[in-house]
Amino acid sequence: MSITQQYLLDSHRAHRHGETPPPAPGTHDWQVVRELRDSWELRTDLTGRPERGRLRRAVRRWLGPMRRPIG
């Protein structure tokens, strides 16, 4: 069963029971990415280790405009 089929089934079931429908797939993807980035930053700050590696630098460049100062 695909994600779309599961979403449609859950929406139909919620409608029949008079409940609110679930959020559409992909609705909160950017929020999850931001939370992962924030936890990553917090972990590196707490351990006192600098970030390193090509992948981390590439992700940091890509997410750079979305960063917000801590504190």
Number of C-alpha atoms within 10 A of each C-alpha: 5 6 10 11 10 12 16 14 12 15 18 14 14 14 12 9 9 9 11 10 14 11 11 12 11 7 8 10 9 10 10 10 12 14 11 12 17 15 12 12 13 13 12 13 12 8 8 9 9 8 13 8 8 9 9 11 13 11 11 15 10 10 13 11 8 9 11 8 4 7 3
